[in-house]
Amino acid sequence: MKKTIIFCLLLISISARAQNNFLYITWDISKPLTNTSWLGSTTTKGGKAGYRGFVNDRISIGGDFNWTTYDEYSPTETFQFENGAITTDYFKYIYQYGFTASGQYYFPIGDHEHFFPYAGLGLGANYMRYTMYYNIYTEEDNGWGFLARPEAGVLVRFGARRSLGLMAAVHYDYTTNKSELFDYDGFSAFGFQIGAIFMNRR
């Protein structure tokens, strides 16, 4: 996992030397696609921030950090244990944090000054914490895994000489995170993000 993080930082360092670059921060809406019988609710409690530097007019590289909280309430249920049973409602949470090195390819459109459609891929590390709260008890599991994130979206610059713009994208996240306690053998999710970009491009 250390090698993955070092690789991410190296790509960010390379892209930071590019004259044309941008920072961004987005709000992320995401829906889990794995083990949805345990937790399958769409969440709006997510976000992503990153940096990208243009290598040329068609390609950029950079790094991203994302965070998401999935949560779901379950009504009263009886749990059987060796020494007895407990009847209670409960809350299920998954906390996700990801770091990726990413690359994007841009498709030319219009005057090449305002609209930048792109497709990209991020690869990196992912941390997940699975938690269930019921009555006064808590069950928890956590761990690291590999993260792959294909993405497609568009950058919209508000003016040819303005730094402020808009970013919108869809993404698919696949991670190798496992949890025997909560029956996860990998995790995947589909998401939509929208937010602001701050671009330095000439």
Buried (B, 14 or more C-beta within 10 A) or exposed (E): EEEBBEBBEEBBEBBEEBEBBBBBBBBBBBBBBBBEEBBEEEBEBBBBBBBBBBBEEEBBBBBBBBBBBBBBEBEEEEEEEEEEEBEBEBEBBBBBBBBBBBBBEBEEEEEEEBBBBBBBBBBBBBBBBBBBBBEEEEEEBBBBBBBBBEBEBBBEBEEEEEBEBBBEBEBBBBBBBBBEEBEBEBBEBBBBBEBEBEBEBE
